[in-house]
Amino acid sequence: MKKTTLVFAALFAASFAMAQNTATTTQTGNGNGATTNQTGSNTANTEQEGNGNIASQTQSGSNDASILSVGDGNNATQIQSGASNVATISQVGLPSRQDVTDENTAYQSQDGERNSASISQEDKGYGFASQTQVGNDNTAQIFMRNPWGASQPGNSSTQSQTGGDNNEAYASIFNGSGNTTSQTQIGSDNYSRINQAQGGNTAIHLQDGDNNYSFSGQSSGGSSASISQIGFDNIATTEQVGAGNSIIMTQSGIGNNSGVISWWQGDRGVSQSGDDNSVVFSQAGEDNTHYVAQTGDGNSALVDIDGLGNMGTITQTGDGNSASMSALGNLNEGMILQVGNMNSGSISQTGNLNVGSITQMGNSNTASIIQGN
């Protein structure tokens, strides 16, 4: 009888240690709904203040999740499976704030080990945020705030990380509405970050490979930036100040560079200050490095590089300037400097070890260099 009692006690203690679930739900208002499903050592906290809010949390294995909604019509869903996952959704700020937030939607799904995801949407509302992570040791964070304008149209952000270890994705949107961000990372040790201010900006990052690094900064409204990197150890950073600017960057290969790590410690690979400037930028191969800087309005620049160890810069100051730089080969160098208005310059290089330079000071100048061996 004594052995039976001890065995029963041991089994009960083991099952209790495996469970260890904690769920707390607090709702103030009308028509709110909350659903929590947990399996194994989970902790979930749901607090809703307002009307018509919906929160759902599903966890399986050593997870921690918390949802806080203050306002009306907010919807938040968190699904976690794996070990040591942490997901936090907050759609408001603090209950003491004068402006609550309405009709936001946030969704987080994590599958793997030691993942962390956090979404915070504050003030006004109508925001959308979605994060999906599959793999190990991933980190994703979205922060959106819109205190200056009305709720509509709100900001939109989505992030997806698949496979690999130690991927990081961050999106921050300040003081504006109608901004859109999208970040997708496939591989290991990739870093991607988007910072937006004002309204109507769009930024899209895609990284496939390992040790890639991308950053886009947009501090005014109505600009677009797209970065696509496929390969290993590539760096792409952009900065846009002004309205109607456009950047399209594509890098494939190993060790291609347009910017520095960390992004706040040096010049961006592609920078635009002014309105309606455009850059189309492509590097393929290995260890290519090119920079573009535009100051003024209506400038355009094209960079098309394929090879090894090519280097170049395009600097435009003024309005309506156009510049193009292309290289097919290895160890070529190019430089275009335009100061003035309506200047046109192009450098085309094929082969190896070519060096070309164009300097235009004034207005309506035209220059072209073609090199080959």
GUDO-372504 format. One record per residue (C-alpha): residue in one letter; x, y, z. Coordinates in steps of 0.5 Angstrom, whole numbers, padded with zeros to 4 digits, always signed. Each point is the difference from the previous one (the first is absolute). Example, Ala and Ser with C-alpha at 12.3 -4.5 7.8 and 13.67 -1.06 7.14 Angstrom:
2
A+0025-0009+0016/S+0002+0007-0002/
//
This chain:
373
M+0000+0000+0000/K+0006+0005+0002/K+0003-0002-0007/T-0006+0002-0004/T-0001+0006+0004/L+0007+0002-0002/V-0001-0001-0007/F-0006+0003-0001/A+0003+0006+0004/A+0006+0000-0005/L-0005+0000-0006/F-0004+0006+0002/A+0006+0004+0001/A+0003-0002-0006/S-0007+0002-0004/F+0000+0007+0004/A+0007+0001-0002/M-0001-0001-0007/A-0007+0004+0000/Q+0002+0007+0004/N-0005+0004-0005/T-0002+0007+0002/A-0006+0004-0003/T-0003+0006+0002/T-0005+0004-0004/T-0003+0007+0002/Q-0005+0003-0004/T-0004+0007+0001/G-0005+0002-0005/N-0005-0004-0004/G+0000-0005-0005/N+0007-0002+0001/G+0003-0007-0002/A+0006-0004+0003/T+0002-0007-0002/T+0006-0003+0003/N+0003-0007-0001/Q+0006-0003+0003/T+0004-0006+0001/G+0006-0001+0004/S+0004+0006+0005/N-0004+0006-0004/T-0002+0007+0003/A-0005+0004-0004/N-0003+0007+0002/T-0005+0003-0003/E-0003+0007+0002/Q-0005+0004-0004/E-0004+0006+0001/G-0005+0003-0005/N-0005-0003-0004/G+0000-0006-0005/N+0007-0002+0001/I+0002-0007-0002/A+0007-0003+0003/S+0002-0008-0002/Q+0006-0003+0003/T+0002-0007-0002/Q+0007-0003+0003/S+0003-0007+0000/G+0006-0001+0004/S+0004+0005+0005/N-0003+0007-0003/D-0002+0007+0003/A-0005+0004-0004/S-0003+0007+0002/I-0006+0004-0003/L-0002+0007+0002/S-0006+0003-0004/V-0002+0007+0002/G-0006+0003-0004/D-0005-0003-0005/G+0000-0006-0005/N+0007-0002+0001/N+0002-0007-0003/A+0006-0004+0003/T+0002-0007-0001/Q+0007-0003+0002/I+0001-0008-0002/Q+0007-0003+0003/S+0003-0007+0000/G+0007-0002+0002/A+0004+0002+0006/S+0001+0007+0003/N-0004+0004-0004/V-0002+0007+0002/A-0005+0004-0004/T-0003+0007+0002/I-0006+0004-0003/S-0002+0007+0003/Q-0005+0004-0004/V+0000+0007+0003/G+0005+0002+0005/L-0002+0001+0007/P-0007+0000+0003/S+0001+0007+0002/R+0002+0003-0007/Q-0005+0005-0003/D-0001-0003-0006/V-0002-0008-0001/T+0001-0004-0006/D-0006-0003-0004/E+0000-0006-0005/N+0007-0002+0000/T+0002-0007-0002/A+0006-0004+0002/Y+0002-0007-0001/Q+0006-0004+0002/S+0002-0007-0001/Q+0006-0003+0002/D+0003-0007-0001/G+0007-0002+0002/E+0004+0001+0006/R+0002+0006+0004/N-0004+0005-0004/S-0002+0007+0002/A-0005+0005-0004/S-0004+0006+0003/I-0005+0004-0004/S-0002+0007+0003/Q-0005+0005-0003/E-0002+0006+0003/D-0005+0006+0000/K-0005+0001-0005/G+0000-0007-0003/Y-0002-0004-0007/G+0007-0003+0000/F+0002-0007-0003/A+0006-0004+0003/S+0002-0007-0002/Q+0006-0004+0002/T+0001-0007-0002/Q+0007-0004+0003/V+0002-0007-0002/G+0007-0002+0003/N+0004+0001+0006/D+0002+0006+0004/N-0004+0005-0005/T-0001+0007+0003/A-0006+0005-0004/Q-0003+0006+0003/I-0005+0005-0003/F-0001+0007+0003/M-0006+0005-0003/R-0002+0006+0002/N-0005+0005-0003/P-0001+0006+0005/W+0000+0006-0005/G-0006-0003-0005/A-0007-0003+0000/S+0000-0008+0001/Q-0001-0001-0008/P+0004-0003-0003/G+0004-0002+0005/N+0007-0003-0001/S+0001-0007-0003/S+0006-0005+0002/T+0002-0007-0001/Q+0006-0004+0001/S+0002-0008-0001/Q+0006-0003+0002/T+0001-0008-0002/G+0005-0004+0002/G+0007+0001+0003/D+0003+0003+0006/N+0001+0007+0003/N-0004+0004-0005/E-0003+0007+0002/A-0005+0004-0003/Y-0002+0007+0002/A-0005+0005-0002/S-0002+0007+0003/I-0005+0005-0003/F-0001+0006+0004/N-0005+0006-0001/G-0003-0002-0006/S-0005-0004-0004/G-0001-0004-0006/N+0007-0003+0000/T+0002-0007-0002/T+0005-0004+0002/S+0002-0008-0002/Q+0006-0004+0002/T+0002-0007-0002/Q+0006-0004+0002/I+0002-0007-0002/G+0007-0002+0003/S+0004+0001+0006/D+0003+0006+0004/N-0004+0005-0005/Y-0002+0007+0003/S-0005+0005-0003/R-0003+0006+0003/I-0005+0006-0003/N-0001+0006+0003/Q-0006+0005-0002/A-0002+0007+0001/Q-0006+0004-0002/G-0005-0004-0005/G+0000-0003-0007/N+0006-0004+0000/T+0002-0007-0002/A+0006-0004+0001/I+0001-0008-0002/H+0006-0004+0002/L+0001-0007-0002/Q+0006-0004+0002/D+0002-0007-0002/G+0006-0003+0003/D+0005+0001+0006/N+0003+0007+0003/N-0004+0005-0004/Y-0001+0007+0003/S-0005+0005-0003/F-0003+0006+0003/S-0005+0005-0003/G-0001+0007+0003/Q-0006+0004-0002/S-0001+0007+0004/S-0005+0004-0005/G-0006-0003-0004/G-0002-0003-0006/S+0007-0004-0002/S+0001-0007-0001/A+0006-0005+0001/S+0001-0007-0002/I+0006-0004+0002/S+0001-0007-0003/Q+0007-0004+0002/I+0001-0007-0002/G+0007-0003+0003/F+0004+0001+0005/D+0003+0006+0004/N-0003+0005-0004/I-0001+0007+0003/A-0006+0005-0003/T-0002+0006+0004/T-0004+0006-0003/E-0002+0007+0003/Q-0006+0004-0003/V-0002+0007+0002/G-0005+0004-0004/A-0006-0003-0004/G-0001-0004-0006/N+0007-0003+0000/S+0001-0007-0002/I+0005-0005+0001/I+0001-0007-0003/M+0006-0004+0002/T+0002-0007-0002/Q+0006-0004+0002/S+0002-0007-0001/G+0006-0004+0002/I+0005+0001+0005/G+0003+0006+0004/N-0004+0005-0004/N+0000+0007+0004/S-0004+0006-0001/G+0001+0003+0007/V+0003-0001+0007/I-0002-0005+0006/S-0003+0003+0005/W-0004+0004-0004/W+0000+0006+0005/Q+0008+0001-0001/G+0001+0002-0007/D-0003+0002-0006/R-0006-0004-0004/G+0002-0003-0006/V-0006+0003-0004/S-0002+0007+0003/Q-0005+0005-0002/S-0002+0007+0002/G-0005+0004-0004/D-0006-0002-0004/D-0001-0005-0006/N+0007-0003+0000/S+0000-0007-0003/V+0006-0006+0001/V+0000-0006-0003/F+0006-0004+0003/S+0002-0007-0002/Q+0007-0004+0002/A+0001-0007-0002/G+0007-0004+0002/E+0004+0001+0006/D+0003+0006+0004/N-0003+0005-0005/T-0001+0007+0004/H-0004+0006-0003/Y-0003+0006+0003/V-0005+0005-0002/A-0002+0007+0003/Q-0005+0004-0003/T-0002+0007+0003/G-0005+0004-0004/D-0006-0001-0004/G-0001-0005-0006/N+0006-0003+0000/S+0001-0007-0003/A+0006-0005+0001/L+0001-0007-0003/V+0005-0005+0003/D+0001-0007-0004/I+0006-0004+0002/D+0002-0007-0001/G+0007-0003+0002/L+0005+0000+0005/G+0003+0006+0004/N-0003+0006-0003/M-0001+0006+0003/G-0003+0007-0002/T-0004+0006+0003/I-0006+0005-0003/T-0001+0006+0003/Q-0005+0005-0002/T-0001+0007+0002/G-0006+0004-0003/D-0006-0001-0004/G-0001-0005-0006/N+0006-0003-0001/S+0001-0007-0002/A+0006-0005+0000/S+0001-0007-0001/M+0006-0005+0001/S+0001-0007-0002/A+0005-0005+0001/L+0001-0007-0003/G+0007-0003+0002/N+0004+0001+0006/L+0004+0005+0004/N-0003+0006-0004/E-0001+0007+0003/G-0005+0006-0001/M-0001+0006+0002/I-0006+0005-0002/L-0001+0007+0003/Q-0005+0005-0002/V-0001+0007+0003/G-0005+0004-0003/N-0007-0002-0004/M-0002-0004-0006/N+0007-0003-0001/S+0001-0007-0003/G+0006-0005+0001/S+0001-0007-0001/I+0006-0005+0001/S+0000-0007-0004/Q+0005-0005+0002/T+0002-0007-0003/G+0006-0004+0002/N+0005+0001+0006/L+0003+0006+0003/N-0003+0005-0003/V+0000+0007+0003/G-0006+0006-0002/S-0001+0006+0003/I-0005+0006-0002/T-0001+0007+0004/Q-0005+0004-0003/M-0001+0007+0003/G-0005+0005-0003/N-0007-0002-0004/S-0002-0004-0005/N+0007-0003-0001/T+0001-0007-0004/A+0005-0005+0001/S+0001-0008-0002/I+0006-0004+0002/I+0000-0007-0003/Q+0006-0005+0002/G+0002-0007-0002/N+0005-0005-0001/
//
